């Protein structure tokens, strides 16, 4: 057991003694990563070119973790988009979960998504700071 593991204990009291029952060992996830079309993205290259009007489905996967981490999605738009005259796009849709260690999100790519960051965040009982995996969209306008 390493320093990232936690053991949860439960104490059961009877009329004469208290017993300690060891529940389970909580293990921190080893990492998170993103996939597009079942291909794992290179964590060193976060810049992803996409065509305006295309459909983008991302998958987030967590390696390890007991229990599995909670996965959540977020999108941060560029300042230029937020300052622009048009309504900022907010159409990132989280799809039903496939398993406790994977999550998917879908996006119809619009011009306003240029330089937007899409992130998957993993929260776990053993982590003081959540893990994340993210991409930066480079929208190719038509």
N, C-alpha and C positions, 0 to 999 in steps of 0.2 A: 504494500500500500504506500503510495507517495503522498506528498504534502498537499496535493489537490484533492485527495479523497477525504470524505467525511463519513463517519459511522453514526447512524441515527440509533438512539437507544430509547427504549420505552420501559418504564418501571411499572411493575404490577404489584400492588400491595394486597396482601392477604391479612387475615386477622393476626398472624404471628410474624411474618417475614415479608421483605420486599425482594422481588426477583427482577433482575435486569434481563430483558429479552433484546437481542440484537436484531434489528429490523433488516437493513440492507446497507450496502456500501454505496455512497453517492460518488460517482466518478465524473470528473469534468470532461466535457467534449474536447477532442483534440483539435478541432478546427471546423471551419465552414467553407464551402465553395459554391460557385454558381455554374450552371450548365445551360447551354442553348443547343437545341436539337440533339440532346443526349451527349454533347461534347463538353467536357470540363474546360472552363475558361482558365487561361493562364493568369495567375494572381498578379504577375508583374506587368500585365498589359490590360489595363482597365478600360481603355478607349475602344468602344465597339461601334463600327459604322452600321447604320440602319437606314433604309429608304423611307422617306415620308410616305405615309399611307399603308405601310406594311404592318403585319401583325407580329408581335414579339411575345413569345412565351419563355419565361425564365424559370429555372428550377433551382432551389436552394437545398443543399444537402449538408447535414451535420455528421461529422465523423465521431463516433463514440458518444459517451455520455450516458450515465445511469442515474436517474431516469433520463429519457431523451429530452433535449432542450426544447423550450418554446421558441418557435420561429415566427418572426413578424417581418413585414415588408414596409418600406418607406420610399418616398421619392422626393428629392429636393430639386426644384427648378432653378435655372440660372437666374442671376439678378437681372440680366437683360430681358428675359421673359417676364419676370415679375414686374419690371418697370414699364413694359410695353403697353400699347393701347388695347390689345386684345385680352379677353378673359383667359387667365392661365389654365392650361389643361390639367385636369385632375382625374384621369381615367385609368389609373393602375388598379386592376381587379385581382384580388387574391382568390385563387381557385381552391376547390375542396382539397383537403389534405390527402395525400396518397399513403403516408405513413407518419409515424411520430418523428422520423428523422429527415423528412423531405417536405418541402412546400413549393407550390407553384404560383406564379403571378403572370397576368396577361396585360398587354398594353397595345392599343392601336396607336401607332407612332404618328405624331403630329409635328408640325414645324416648331411649335413651342417647346418640344421636348429636347431641342438641341442643347447640348451641354448639361442636361439633367443627369443627376446621379440617382441610380436605383440601388437600394441596399437591402440586404437580408440581415436581420439582427437575431442572434441566438442568445437567449437568456437561460441561465441555469442556476440552481441553488448553490453550486460551488464557485460561481464566478462573481467577483465584485464588480467587474466591468464587462458588459456584454461583448461577445465576439461579433464581427460582421464581415460580410463579403459584399463588394459593390462593383458597379460598372458605371462608366460615363458614356452617355449616348452622343454619337456624332451623326446627326440627322442629315442625310443627303436629300436636299430639296429637289422636287420634280420641276 
